[in-house]
Amino acid sequence: MSFLVLILLLAAAVYVGWRVVKARADRPKRRTIGPDDDPEFLWRLNHPDNKPRS
């Protein structure tokens, strides 16, 4: 009887672990902000002779 309980506990632990891993994989990834998200940076690339106002 204790062998059956041990098998059930092991199966429950594997199931819970699988659900946790699957839930973490479905999370949205963090968005990386790059230089192409900055319109002033792109403008400076196209107009290298003009310095930004600061």
C-alpha positions as CSV (number, residue, x, y, z in Angstrom):
1,M,0.0,0.0,0.0
2,S,2.8,2.5,0.8
3,F,4.4,1.7,-2.6
4,L,1.1,2.9,-4.3
5,V,1.1,6.1,-2.2
6,L,4.8,6.7,-3.1
7,I,4.0,6.3,-6.8
8,L,1.0,8.7,-6.5
9,L,3.1,11.3,-4.8
10,L,5.9,11.0,-7.4
11,A,3.3,11.3,-10.2
12,A,1.8,14.4,-8.6
13,A,5.2,16.0,-8.1
14,V,6.1,15.4,-11.8
15,Y,2.7,16.8,-12.9
16,V,3.1,20.0,-10.8
17,G,6.7,20.5,-12.0
18,W,5.5,20.1,-15.7
19,R,2.8,22.6,-15.2
20,V,5.2,25.2,-13.6
21,V,7.6,24.8,-16.4
22,K,4.9,25.2,-19.0
23,A,3.4,28.3,-17.3
24,R,6.9,30.0,-17.2
25,A,7.4,29.3,-20.9
26,D,4.1,31.0,-21.8
27,R,5.0,34.3,-20.1
28,P,5.6,37.2,-22.5
29,K,9.2,38.1,-23.0
30,R,10.5,41.5,-21.9
31,R,10.7,44.0,-24.6
32,T,14.1,45.3,-25.5
33,I,14.3,48.9,-26.4
34,G,16.9,49.5,-29.1
35,P,18.2,52.6,-30.9
36,D,15.6,52.1,-33.7
37,D,12.9,53.0,-31.1
38,D,14.4,56.5,-30.7
39,P,13.3,58.9,-33.5
40,E,16.0,61.5,-32.6
41,F,18.7,58.9,-32.9
42,L,17.5,57.9,-36.4
43,W,17.2,61.6,-37.4
44,R,20.9,62.1,-36.2
45,L,22.0,59.2,-38.4
46,N,20.4,60.8,-41.4
47,H,21.7,64.3,-40.6
48,P,25.3,63.8,-39.2
49,D,26.3,67.5,-39.7
50,N,23.5,68.8,-37.4
51,K,24.1,68.5,-33.7
52,P,21.2,67.9,-31.3
53,R,19.9,70.9,-29.4
54,S,20.9,70.6,-25.7
